[in-house]
Amino acid sequence: MLRAMVIYGVMSGVLVILAMLAGITTGGNASFFASEYFGYLIMIVGMSMIFVGIKRHRDLEFGGVISFLPAFGMGLGISAIAAVMYVAVWEAYLASTDFRFIHDYTAGLIEAKQANGADARTMASFIAEMEELKTSYAKPHHRLPMTFMEIFPVGFIISLISAALLQNPKILPAR
């Protein structure tokens, strides 16, 4: 089972990372490819390897039958491997750009808040919040779990759904 988790975890991680890098290099800050919607869409597509991995393992190793807990555990393992890969590549990206992301991100949020016509008092409070975010994002013990938690809940939910579906041998039966 560990071998299958690693294989499908790496496949899932690679799909998410390639799409993420494509979005970063082609998207800029104002396109759909740089949006949160696109980011979560590619996470869902990449994490679809959880379903594929559990199904193949169920069919090849268990003769078409798997119970919920082993299937869920396998899904969590695949999710964790993909999430660790995602964090590692994000850290490499941050290092290669001198950690410019958080400065650009907070500047964009401040600019959007100003464009929406926020008053001076609201802006001062919001700018202070953004400065606090920059300070905490600079600390790896804050940034790494935050990045991990961007993708892992997606994998958790897909693992839960996949295990619930695939415990029924009548759903996509083995050939």
C-alpha positions as CSV (number, residue, x, y, z in Angstrom):
1,M,0.0,0.0,0.0
2,L,2.9,2.4,0.8
3,R,4.3,2.0,-2.7
4,A,0.9,2.8,-4.3
5,M,0.5,5.9,-1.9
6,V,3.9,7.1,-3.0
7,I,3.3,6.6,-6.7
8,Y,-0.1,8.3,-6.7
9,G,1.0,11.0,-4.2
10,V,3.8,11.9,-6.5
11,M,1.5,11.9,-9.6
12,S,-1.0,14.1,-7.7
13,G,1.8,16.5,-6.5
14,V,3.3,16.7,-10.0
15,L,-0.1,17.6,-11.6
16,V,-0.8,20.3,-9.0
17,I,2.7,21.7,-9.2
18,L,2.8,21.8,-13.0
19,A,-0.5,23.6,-13.2
20,M,0.5,25.9,-10.4
21,L,3.8,26.8,-12.2
22,A,1.9,27.3,-15.5
23,G,-0.5,29.7,-13.7
24,I,2.4,31.6,-12.2
25,T,4.4,31.9,-15.4
26,T,1.5,32.7,-17.7
27,G,-1.1,34.3,-15.4
28,G,0.2,37.5,-14.0
29,N,-1.8,39.0,-11.2
30,A,-5.0,39.9,-13.1
31,S,-6.0,36.7,-14.9
32,F,-8.1,33.6,-14.1
33,F,-4.9,31.6,-14.0
34,A,-3.7,33.5,-11.0
35,S,-7.0,33.3,-9.2
36,E,-7.9,31.3,-6.1
37,Y,-10.6,29.6,-8.2
38,F,-8.0,28.3,-10.7
39,G,-5.8,27.2,-7.8
40,Y,-8.4,25.1,-6.1
41,L,-9.6,23.8,-9.5
42,I,-6.1,22.4,-10.2
43,M,-5.9,21.0,-6.7
44,I,-9.1,19.1,-7.3
45,V,-7.9,17.8,-10.6
46,G,-4.5,16.8,-9.2
47,M,-6.1,15.2,-6.1
48,S,-8.3,13.1,-8.4
49,M,-5.3,10.7,-8.3
50,I,-6.6,9.7,-4.9
51,F,-9.6,8.1,-6.4
52,V,-7.6,6.5,-9.1
53,G,-5.0,5.2,-6.7
54,I,-7.5,3.8,-4.2
55,K,-9.5,2.1,-7.1
56,R,-6.4,0.6,-8.7
57,H,-5.2,-0.7,-5.3
58,R,-8.7,-2.1,-4.5
59,D,-8.9,-3.9,-7.8
60,L,-5.3,-5.2,-8.1
61,E,-4.4,-5.9,-4.5
62,F,-7.7,-6.7,-2.9
63,G,-9.7,-8.4,-5.7
64,G,-12.1,-5.5,-6.1
65,V,-13.0,-5.1,-2.4
66,I,-11.7,-2.6,0.1
67,S,-13.1,-1.3,3.4
68,F,-13.5,2.3,4.3
69,L,-10.6,2.8,6.7
70,P,-7.8,1.3,4.5
71,A,-9.2,3.3,1.6
72,F,-9.4,6.5,3.6
73,G,-5.9,5.9,5.0
74,M,-4.5,5.4,1.6
75,G,-6.2,8.6,0.4
76,L,-4.7,10.6,3.3
77,G,-1.3,9.2,2.5
78,I,-1.6,10.3,-1.1
79,S,-2.8,13.7,0.0
80,A,0.0,14.2,2.5
81,I,2.7,13.3,-0.1
82,A,1.1,15.7,-2.7
83,A,0.8,18.4,0.0
84,V,4.5,18.1,1.1
85,M,5.6,18.3,-2.6
86,Y,3.4,21.4,-3.0
87,V,4.9,23.0,0.1
88,A,8.5,22.2,-1.1
89,V,7.9,23.7,-4.6
90,W,6.2,26.8,-3.1
91,E,9.2,27.3,-0.8
92,A,11.6,27.0,-3.8
93,Y,9.5,29.5,-5.7
94,L,9.5,31.9,-2.8
95,A,13.2,31.6,-2.4
96,S,13.8,32.2,-6.1
97,T,11.8,35.4,-6.0
98,D,13.2,36.8,-2.8
99,F,9.9,36.1,-1.0
100,R,8.3,38.8,-3.1
101,F,4.9,37.0,-3.1
102,I,3.7,38.3,0.2
103,H,4.6,41.9,-0.5
104,D,2.8,41.7,-3.9
105,Y,-0.2,39.9,-2.4
106,T,-0.7,42.4,0.5
107,A,-0.1,45.4,-1.9
108,G,-2.8,44.0,-4.2
109,L,-5.2,43.6,-1.2
110,I,-4.5,47.1,0.0
111,E,-5.0,48.5,-3.5
112,A,-8.3,46.6,-3.9
113,K,-9.6,47.9,-0.5
114,Q,-8.7,51.5,-1.5
115,A,-10.4,51.1,-4.9
116,N,-13.6,50.0,-3.0
117,G,-13.6,53.3,-1.3
118,A,-12.6,52.4,2.3
119,D,-12.2,55.3,4.7
120,A,-8.9,56.3,6.2
121,R,-9.6,54.6,9.6
122,T,-10.5,51.3,7.9
123,M,-7.5,51.6,5.6
124,A,-5.1,52.2,8.6
125,S,-6.4,49.2,10.4
126,F,-6.2,47.1,7.2
127,I,-2.7,48.2,6.4
128,A,-1.7,47.2,10.0
129,E,-3.3,43.8,9.5
130,M,-1.3,43.4,6.2
131,E,2.0,44.3,7.9
132,E,1.2,41.7,10.6
133,L,0.6,39.2,7.9
134,K,3.9,40.0,6.2
135,T,5.7,39.6,9.6
136,S,4.1,36.2,10.3
137,Y,4.5,34.9,6.7
138,A,8.2,35.5,7.0
139,K,8.4,32.9,9.8
140,P,8.7,29.3,8.4
141,H,6.9,27.8,11.3
142,H,3.9,29.9,10.3
143,R,4.2,29.8,6.5
144,L,4.8,26.1,6.1
145,P,1.7,24.8,7.9
146,M,-0.3,27.6,6.2
147,T,0.8,26.4,2.8
148,F,0.2,22.7,3.7
149,M,-3.3,23.6,4.8
150,E,-4.0,25.2,1.4
151,I,-4.0,21.9,-0.3
152,F,-4.4,19.1,2.3
153,P,-8.1,19.8,3.1
154,V,-8.9,19.3,-0.6
155,G,-7.2,15.9,-0.4
156,F,-8.9,15.1,2.9
157,I,-12.4,15.7,1.3
158,I,-11.5,13.8,-1.8
159,S,-10.1,10.9,0.3
160,L,-13.3,10.8,2.3
161,I,-15.5,10.8,-0.8
162,S,-13.4,8.2,-2.6
163,A,-13.2,5.9,0.4
164,A,-17.0,6.1,0.9
165,L,-17.7,5.4,-2.8
166,L,-15.0,2.7,-3.4
167,Q,-15.9,0.6,-0.3
168,N,-18.8,-0.5,-2.4
169,P,-17.5,-3.1,-4.9
170,K,-20.4,-2.4,-7.2
171,I,-19.1,1.1,-8.0
172,L,-16.7,0.8,-10.9
173,P,-16.2,-3.0,-10.4
174,A,-12.9,-4.7,-11.1
175,R,-12.8,-6.3,-14.5
